[in-house]
């Protein structure tokens, strides 16, 4: 039984295959997705050749302790911000000593949003050895499950773009 939509599985398999050929290793840091992206990768047989670490850093303290996100960035910009997404991606890559990483932080809803940070706001960042860290601000629509799954798909797309750099 596949837990994820075909689109996710196909993208994850293609990405893992490309990384495996290159000898690249991947680390994932997740907040609002709570491990969904990691689960998508680990659903695929042989993913351990590429996928090495999955950090679920839902609480700010976890972001600080596990990934080295600064208390200043969290206080100044909030957990759902470009600076924190980048720090999460950079921290995951550093801690895991991986070739690349991806991080997701956002407001999945139904509560927790504000005028400045609405429900559906997600930041996705990816760090790759030898390149500057990418970051995207996205605003997804739908319920909590839909926002979380759209975040996974967007992260897979960003990782695919890393292969083309």
MDAnalysis code that builds the backbone (N, CA, C; Angstrom):
import MDAnalysis as mda
import numpy as np

u = mda.Universe.empty(495, n_residues=165, atom_resindex=np.repeat(np.arange(165), 3), trajectory=True)
u.add_TopologyAttr("name", ["N", "CA", "C"] * 165)
u.add_TopologyAttr("resid", np.arange(1, 166))
u.add_TopologyAttr("resname", ["UNK", "UNK", "UNK", "UNK", "UNK", "UNK", "UNK", "UNK", "UNK", "UNK", "UNK", "UNK", "UNK", "UNK", "UNK", "UNK", "UNK", "UNK", "UNK", "UNK", "UNK", "UNK", "UNK", "UNK", "UNK", "UNK", "UNK", "UNK", "UNK", "UNK", "UNK", "UNK", "UNK", "UNK", "UNK", "UNK", "UNK", "UNK", "UNK", "UNK", "UNK", "UNK", "UNK", "UNK", "UNK", "UNK", "UNK", "UNK", "UNK", "UNK", "UNK", "UNK", "UNK", "UNK", "UNK", "UNK", "UNK", "UNK", "UNK", "UNK", "UNK", "UNK", "UNK", "UNK", "UNK", "UNK", "UNK", "UNK", "UNK", "UNK", "UNK", "UNK", "UNK", "UNK", "UNK", "UNK", "UNK", "UNK", "UNK", "UNK", "UNK", "UNK", "UNK", "UNK", "UNK", "UNK", "UNK", "UNK", "UNK", "UNK", "UNK", "UNK", "UNK", "UNK", "UNK", "UNK", "UNK", "UNK", "UNK", "UNK", "UNK", "UNK", "UNK", "UNK", "UNK", "UNK", "UNK", "UNK", "UNK", "UNK", "UNK", "UNK", "UNK", "UNK", "UNK", "UNK", "UNK", "UNK", "UNK", "UNK", "UNK", "UNK", "UNK", "UNK", "UNK", "UNK", "UNK", "UNK", "UNK", "UNK", "UNK", "UNK", "UNK", "UNK", "UNK", "UNK", "UNK", "UNK", "UNK", "UNK", "UNK", "UNK", "UNK", "UNK", "UNK", "UNK", "UNK", "UNK", "UNK", "UNK", "UNK", "UNK", "UNK", "UNK", "UNK", "UNK", "UNK", "UNK", "UNK", "UNK", "UNK", "UNK", "UNK", "UNK", "UNK"])
u.atoms.positions = np.array([
    [0.834, -1.178, 0.000],
    [0.000, 0.000, 0.000],
    [0.880, 1.242, 0.000],
    [0.634, 2.152, -0.928],
    [1.363, 3.412, -0.980],
    [0.625, 4.454, -0.159],
    [1.349, 5.115, 0.723],
    [0.750, 6.125, 1.580],
    [0.646, 7.485, 0.907],
    [1.382, 7.684, -0.178],
    [1.470, 8.994, -0.802],
    [0.909, 8.970, -2.211],
    [0.436, 10.134, -2.680],
    [-0.053, 10.224, -4.058],
    [1.046, 9.825, -5.046],
    [0.639, 9.317, -6.179],
    [1.587, 8.883, -7.201],
    [2.570, 9.983, -7.549],
    [2.092, 11.234, -7.643],
    [2.958, 12.371, -7.975],
    [4.147, 12.457, -7.014],
    [3.899, 12.305, -5.733],
    [4.975, 12.380, -4.735],
    [5.949, 11.230, -4.903],
    [5.407, 10.047, -5.034],
    [6.264, 8.864, -5.149],
    [7.156, 8.929, -6.392],
    [6.587, 9.328, -7.514],
    [7.348, 9.418, -8.764],
    [8.472, 10.445, -8.628],
    [8.151, 11.610, -8.064],
    [9.165, 12.659, -7.885],
    [10.256, 12.209, -6.915],
    [9.866, 11.585, -5.818],
    [10.842, 11.133, -4.831],
    [11.742, 10.047, -5.412],
    [11.166, 9.103, -6.139],
    [11.969, 8.035, -6.742],
    [12.978, 8.590, -7.740],
    [12.541, 9.509, -8.594],
    [13.440, 10.101, -9.591],
    [14.572, 10.868, -8.906],
    [14.215, 11.622, -7.878],
    [15.229, 12.383, -7.157],
    [16.243, 11.448, -6.491],
    [15.769, 10.422, -5.793],
    [16.673, 9.485, -5.120],
    [17.584, 8.774, -6.121],
    [17.035, 8.399, -7.251],
    [17.821, 7.730, -8.289],
    [18.955, 8.647, -8.764],
    [18.634, 9.924, -9.028],
    [19.650, 10.879, -9.486],
    [20.722, 11.108, -8.434],
    [20.313, 11.218, -7.185],
    [21.287, 11.410, -6.102],
    [22.173, 10.186, -5.933],
    [21.584, 9.025, -6.037],
    [22.344, 7.785, -5.873],
    [23.438, 7.681, -6.930],
    [23.121, 8.028, -8.165],
    [24.103, 8.007, -9.246],
    [25.257, 8.962, -8.940],
    [24.938, 10.114, -8.342],
    [25.958, 11.121, -8.027],
    [26.699, 10.831, -6.717],
    [26.163, 9.908, -5.924],
    [26.759, 9.647, -4.620],
    [26.402, 10.687, -3.577],
    [25.286, 11.392, -3.776],
    [24.857, 12.443, -2.869],
    [24.047, 11.872, -1.716],
    [24.112, 12.572, -0.596],
    [23.341, 12.218, 0.598],
    [22.383, 13.357, 0.939],
    [21.219, 12.997, 1.494],
    [20.153, 13.956, 1.769],
    [19.747, 13.942, 3.234],
    [19.547, 15.136, 3.774],
    [18.957, 15.308, 5.106],
    [17.716, 16.192, 4.962],
    [16.708, 15.921, 5.774],
    [15.445, 16.651, 5.738],
    [15.158, 17.218, 7.119],
    [14.724, 18.486, 7.168],
    [14.293, 19.114, 8.423],
    [12.861, 19.587, 8.224],
    [11.957, 19.130, 9.087],
    [10.544, 19.436, 8.917],
    [9.944, 20.004, 10.193],
    [9.050, 20.958, 9.987],
    [8.260, 21.478, 11.089],
    [6.794, 21.179, 10.814],
    [6.115, 22.005, 10.018],
    [4.670, 21.846, 9.828],
    [4.283, 20.537, 9.147],
    [5.187, 19.911, 8.418],
    [4.874, 18.644, 7.756],
    [5.103, 17.443, 8.671],
    [5.722, 17.658, 9.805],
    [5.831, 16.631, 10.837],
    [6.379, 15.291, 10.401],
    [7.230, 15.256, 9.407],
    [7.832, 14.002, 8.969],
    [7.252, 13.428, 7.684],
    [6.295, 14.117, 7.079],
    [5.688, 13.602, 5.845],
    [6.697, 13.450, 4.711],
    [7.567, 14.433, 4.536],
    [8.551, 14.334, 3.457],
    [9.513, 13.178, 3.723],
    [9.957, 13.056, 4.962],
    [10.831, 11.933, 5.314],
    [10.132, 10.604, 5.056],
    [8.856, 10.522, 5.418],
    [8.091, 9.292, 5.189],
    [7.954, 9.005, 3.703],
    [7.790, 10.044, 2.904],
    [7.685, 9.864, 1.459],
    [8.967, 9.235, 0.909],
    [10.107, 9.714, 1.359],
    [11.374, 9.135, 0.906],
    [11.555, 7.707, 1.409],
    [11.268, 7.488, 2.682],
    [11.537, 6.166, 3.252],
    [10.517, 5.108, 2.843],
    [9.444, 5.521, 2.197],
    [8.501, 4.560, 1.627],
    [9.117, 3.825, 0.437],
    [10.152, 4.405, -0.137],
    [10.770, 3.863, -1.345],
    [11.896, 2.901, -0.971],
    [11.806, 1.652, -1.432],
    [12.869, 0.687, -1.147],
    [14.224, 1.192, -1.649],
    [15.250, 1.039, -0.836],
    [16.592, 1.464, -1.209],
    [16.892, 2.918, -0.927],
    [15.944, 3.641, -0.326],
    [16.150, 5.072, -0.077],
    [17.318, 5.337, 0.872],
    [17.685, 4.350, 1.665],
    [18.771, 4.559, 2.627],
    [20.123, 4.796, 1.945],
    [20.220, 4.523, 0.660],
    [21.451, 4.826, -0.066],
    [21.667, 6.335, -0.184],
    [20.584, 7.113, -0.049],
    [20.655, 8.571, -0.193],
    [20.163, 9.283, 1.067],
    [19.001, 8.884, 1.561],
    [18.366, 9.563, 2.696],
    [19.046, 9.128, 3.998],
    [19.660, 10.103, 4.694],
    [20.413, 9.752, 5.906],
    [19.774, 10.253, 7.198],
    [19.154, 11.429, 7.171],
    [18.626, 12.042, 8.387],
    [17.283, 12.708, 8.128],
    [16.378, 12.543, 9.083],
    [15.117, 13.271, 9.080],
    [14.929, 13.915, 10.437],
    [14.959, 15.233, 10.475],
    [14.783, 15.984, 11.714],
    [13.360, 16.533, 11.758],
    [12.602, 16.164, 12.771],
    [11.289, 16.760, 12.974],
    [11.442, 17.760, 14.107],
    [11.437, 19.023, 13.743],
    [11.703, 20.096, 14.707],
    [10.469, 20.989, 14.791],
    [9.445, 20.449, 15.386],
    [8.166, 21.148, 15.476],
    [8.240, 22.335, 16.437],
    [8.879, 22.135, 17.569],
    [9.015, 23.197, 18.572],
    [10.255, 24.045, 18.286],
    [10.197, 25.313, 18.667],
    [11.352, 26.191, 18.491],
    [12.588, 25.646, 19.194],
    [12.391, 25.059, 20.368],
    [13.520, 24.496, 21.110],
    [14.199, 23.397, 20.304],
    [13.427, 22.604, 19.602],
    [14.000, 21.538, 18.772],
    [14.791, 22.130, 17.611],
    [14.288, 23.192, 17.025],
    [15.016, 23.853, 15.944],
    [16.374, 24.338, 16.443],
    [16.385, 24.878, 17.654],
    [17.635, 25.364, 18.236],
    [18.565, 24.197, 18.589],
    [18.058, 23.219, 19.324],
    [18.887, 22.125, 19.817],
    [19.402, 21.209, 18.718],
    [18.544, 20.844, 17.789],
    [18.925, 19.856, 16.782],
    [19.609, 20.467, 15.563],
    [19.220, 21.698, 15.197],
    [19.707, 22.286, 13.953],
    [20.550, 23.541, 14.142],
    [20.601, 24.045, 15.360],
    [21.391, 25.239, 15.623],
    [20.753, 26.533, 15.157],
    [19.427, 26.548, 14.988],
    [18.727, 27.787, 14.632],
    [18.868, 28.749, 15.817],
    [19.205, 29.977, 15.535],
    [19.456, 30.930, 16.617],
    [18.156, 31.402, 17.267],
    [18.242, 31.604, 18.566],
    [17.109, 32.153, 19.310],
    [16.763, 33.541, 18.783],
    [17.777, 34.299, 18.352],
    [17.549, 35.642, 17.808],
    [16.673, 35.594, 16.563],
    [16.963, 34.670, 15.643],
    [16.168, 34.554, 14.412],
    [14.736, 34.158, 14.738],
    [14.577, 33.235, 15.668],
    [13.236, 32.797, 16.053],
    [12.444, 33.929, 16.696],
    [13.108, 34.694, 17.543],
    [12.425, 35.804, 18.218],
    [12.143, 36.957, 17.257],
    [13.123, 37.290, 16.443],
    [13.014, 38.425, 15.526],
    [12.023, 38.154, 14.382],
    [12.141, 36.977, 13.747],
    [11.379, 36.692, 12.529],
    [10.266, 35.674, 12.715],
    [10.338, 34.887, 13.777],
    [9.368, 33.833, 14.006],
    [9.764, 32.540, 13.312],
    [9.180, 31.448, 13.765],
    [9.519, 30.130, 13.223],
    [9.138, 30.008, 11.754],
    [8.101, 30.723, 11.345],
    [7.655, 30.678, 9.952],
    [8.227, 31.902, 9.247],
    [9.450, 31.749, 8.747],
    [10.150, 32.860, 8.114],
    [11.248, 32.332, 7.210],
    [11.677, 33.184, 6.315],
    [12.774, 32.829, 5.414],
    [14.051, 32.541, 6.196],
    [14.367, 33.391, 7.161],
    [15.626, 33.215, 7.900],
    [15.661, 31.890, 8.650],
    [14.540, 31.495, 9.236],
    [14.503, 30.238, 9.978],
    [14.529, 29.042, 9.025],
    [13.831, 29.120, 7.898],
    [13.876, 28.024, 6.925],
    [15.297, 27.803, 6.426],
    [15.989, 28.888, 6.117],
    [17.378, 28.783, 5.660],
    [18.259, 28.208, 6.758],
    [18.089, 28.677, 7.987],
    [18.891, 28.153, 9.105],
    [18.608, 26.673, 9.332],
    [17.354, 26.261, 9.168],
    [17.009, 24.849, 9.307],
    [17.705, 24.009, 8.235],
    [17.656, 24.469, 6.986],
    [18.293, 23.725, 5.891],
    [19.809, 23.669, 6.079],
    [20.407, 24.804, 6.407],
    [21.853, 24.841, 6.622],
    [22.250, 23.964, 7.808],
    [21.454, 24.028, 8.876],
    [21.750, 23.225, 10.058],
    [21.613, 21.743, 9.796],
    [20.581, 21.343, 9.075],
    [20.395, 19.921, 8.759],
    [21.560, 19.402, 7.931],
    [21.982, 20.161, 6.938],
    [23.111, 19.730, 6.099],
    [24.392, 19.630, 6.915],
    [24.607, 20.610, 7.784],
    [25.820, 20.626, 8.615],
    [25.831, 19.454, 9.596],
    [24.734, 19.279, 10.336],
    [24.675, 18.219, 11.355],
    [24.778, 16.835, 10.709],
    [24.079, 16.634, 9.603],
    [24.073, 15.328, 8.943],
    [25.305, 15.108, 8.073],
    [26.047, 16.167, 7.815],
    [27.188, 16.107, 6.903],
    [26.753, 15.533, 5.553],
    [25.604, 16.028, 5.089],
    [25.044, 15.556, 3.825],
    [25.433, 16.492, 2.685],
    [25.218, 16.033, 1.472],
    [25.480, 16.848, 0.291],
    [24.440, 17.941, 0.161],
    [23.189, 17.585, 0.467],
    [22.121, 18.564, 0.376],
    [21.054, 18.297, 1.418],
    [20.231, 19.310, 1.619],
    [19.154, 19.214, 2.605],
    [17.978, 20.043, 2.120],
    [16.849, 19.782, 2.751],
    [15.671, 20.595, 2.510],
    [14.965, 20.789, 3.837],
    [14.367, 21.966, 4.020],
    [13.661, 22.279, 5.259],
    [12.306, 22.894, 4.927],
    [11.320, 22.571, 5.770],
    [9.963, 23.083, 5.593],
    [9.475, 23.633, 6.928],
    [8.969, 24.865, 6.912],
    [8.351, 25.458, 8.092],
    [7.168, 26.295, 7.639],
    [6.053, 26.212, 8.356],
    [4.886, 26.946, 7.909],
    [3.713, 26.883, 8.865],
    [2.604, 27.450, 8.413],
    [1.346, 27.466, 9.172],
    [0.356, 26.578, 8.416],
    [0.172, 25.353, 8.896],
    [-0.695, 24.405, 8.194],
    [-2.168, 24.606, 8.526],
    [-2.468, 25.231, 9.657],
    [-3.854, 25.507, 10.033],
    [-4.495, 24.353, 10.782],
    [-5.744, 24.441, 11.090],
    [-6.645, 25.520, 10.699],
    [-6.431, 26.804, 11.497],
    [-5.812, 26.729, 12.660],
    [-5.532, 27.922, 13.456],
    [-4.079, 28.315, 13.308],
    [-3.701, 29.339, 14.057],
    [-2.303, 29.752, 14.106],
    [-1.914, 30.818, 13.108],
    [-2.796, 31.151, 12.185],
    [-2.474, 32.162, 11.194],
    [-2.739, 33.562, 11.704],
    [-2.225, 34.536, 10.976],
    [-2.442, 35.947, 11.283],
    [-2.488, 36.709, 9.963],
    [-2.729, 37.999, 10.038],
    [-2.743, 38.818, 8.822],
    [-1.375, 38.796, 8.142],
    [-0.324, 38.793, 8.945],
    [1.051, 38.804, 8.430],
    [1.505, 37.414, 7.993],
    [1.022, 36.396, 8.701],
    [1.399, 35.008, 8.407],
    [0.132, 34.154, 8.361],
    [-0.524, 34.151, 7.192],
    [-1.808, 33.445, 7.078],
    [-1.650, 31.929, 7.069],
    [-2.742, 31.247, 7.380],
    [-2.774, 29.797, 7.232],
    [-2.428, 29.480, 5.778],
    [-1.553, 28.527, 5.587],
    [-1.095, 28.143, 4.256],
    [0.264, 28.703, 3.894],
    [0.774, 29.658, 4.705],
    [2.098, 30.229, 4.446],
    [3.162, 29.198, 4.805],
    [4.045, 28.921, 3.856],
    [5.108, 27.939, 4.059],
    [6.393, 28.468, 3.444],
    [7.488, 28.266, 4.148],
    [8.826, 28.547, 3.614],
    [9.541, 27.222, 3.437],
    [10.135, 27.055, 2.267],
    [10.893, 25.847, 1.950],
    [12.281, 26.296, 1.542],
    [13.292, 25.699, 2.165],
    [14.679, 26.053, 1.852],
    [15.466, 24.787, 1.562],
    [16.476, 24.933, 0.713],
    [17.331, 23.798, 0.385],
    [18.777, 24.256, 0.308],
    [19.630, 23.528, 1.003],
    [21.063, 23.809, 1.004],
    [21.772, 22.697, 0.242],
    [22.735, 23.086, -0.593],
    [23.501, 22.126, -1.376],
    [24.967, 22.522, -1.326],
    [25.810, 21.550, -1.113],
    [27.243, 21.768, -1.019],
    [27.747, 22.574, -2.221],
    [28.393, 23.699, -1.958],
    [28.979, 24.509, -3.010],
    [28.069, 25.565, -3.616],
    [26.830, 25.659, -3.135],
    [25.875, 26.623, -3.678],
    [25.233, 27.420, -2.552],
    [24.676, 28.577, -2.902],
    [23.923, 29.334, -1.908],
    [22.603, 28.614, -1.637],
    [22.085, 28.807, -0.438],
    [20.850, 28.140, -0.024],
    [19.658, 28.789, -0.716],
    [18.805, 27.958, -1.304],
    [17.576, 28.423, -1.944],
    [16.482, 28.550, -0.900],
    [15.562, 29.482, -1.098],
    [14.399, 29.581, -0.213],
    [13.227, 30.131, -1.005],
    [12.066, 29.547, -0.780],
    [10.836, 30.011, -1.426],
    [9.766, 30.258, -0.385],
    [9.009, 31.302, -0.605],
    [7.819, 31.600, 0.195],
    [6.623, 31.173, -0.625],
    [5.795, 30.311, -0.067],
    [4.604, 29.836, -0.773],
    [3.388, 30.036, 0.123],
    [2.237, 30.263, -0.495],
    [0.981, 30.316, 0.247],
    [0.045, 29.309, -0.418],
    [-0.212, 28.226, 0.289],
    [-1.057, 27.151, -0.221],
    [-2.483, 27.321, 0.289],
    [-3.421, 26.765, -0.451],
    [-4.821, 26.815, -0.025],
    [-5.282, 25.410, 0.344],
    [-6.413, 25.371, 1.014],
    [-6.979, 24.091, 1.398],
    [-6.909, 23.864, 2.886],
    [-7.273, 22.650, 3.291],
    [-7.250, 22.313, 4.711],
    [-5.835, 21.899, 5.134],
    [-5.690, 21.550, 6.383],
    [-4.386, 21.201, 6.951],
    [-3.668, 20.116, 6.150],
    [-4.384, 19.053, 5.832],
    [-3.773, 17.952, 5.081],
    [-3.312, 18.417, 3.703],
    [-4.131, 19.235, 3.061],
    [-3.774, 19.725, 1.730],
    [-2.562, 20.646, 1.767],
    [-2.495, 21.520, 2.753],
    [-1.341, 22.419, 2.889],
    [-0.073, 21.600, 3.121],
    [-0.165, 20.618, 3.967],
    [1.009, 19.791, 4.267],
    [1.466, 19.005, 3.038],
    [0.532, 18.422, 2.284],
    [0.912, 17.641, 1.106],
    [1.440, 18.544, -0.004],
    [0.854, 19.723, -0.174],
    [1.383, 20.671, -1.158],
    [2.801, 21.093, -0.782],
    [3.088, 21.187, 0.502],
    [4.440, 21.534, 0.966],
    [5.429, 20.439, 0.596],
    [5.018, 19.185, 0.745],
    [5.879, 18.054, 0.378],
    [6.187, 18.103, -1.119],
    [5.180, 18.301, -1.941],
    [5.379, 18.357, -3.392],
    [6.306, 19.520, -3.761],
    [6.107, 20.676, -3.148],
    [6.958, 21.836, -3.434],
    [8.406, 21.576, -3.013],
    [8.600, 20.884, -1.899],
    [9.958, 20.547, -1.459],
    [10.613, 19.576, -2.439],
    [9.863, 18.599, -2.925],
    [10.396, 17.667, -3.928],
    [10.792, 18.416, -5.199],
    [9.972, 19.381, -5.606],
    [10.295, 20.187, -6.789],
    [11.560, 21.004, -6.571],
    [11.712, 21.584, -5.375],
    [12.915, 22.359, -5.093],
    [14.154, 21.464, -5.122],
    [14.058, 20.286, -4.546],
    [15.191, 19.367, -4.567],
    [15.561, 18.987, -6.005],
    [14.572, 18.798, -6.839],
    [14.845, 18.484, -8.243],
    [15.612, 19.626, -8.907],
    [15.252, 20.859, -8.584],
    [15.966, 22.015, -9.138],
    [17.415, 22.043, -8.662],
    [17.666, 21.556, -7.459],
    [19.048, 21.504, -6.964],
    [19.911, 20.611, -7.853],
    [19.327, 19.572, -8.418],
    [20.077, 18.661, -9.284],
    [20.514, 19.334, -10.574],
    [19.825, 20.392, -10.958],
    [20.088, 21.077, -12.222],
    [21.038, 22.252, -12.087],
    [21.476, 22.540, -10.881],
    [22.360, 23.701, -10.665],
    [23.766, 23.397, -11.091],
])
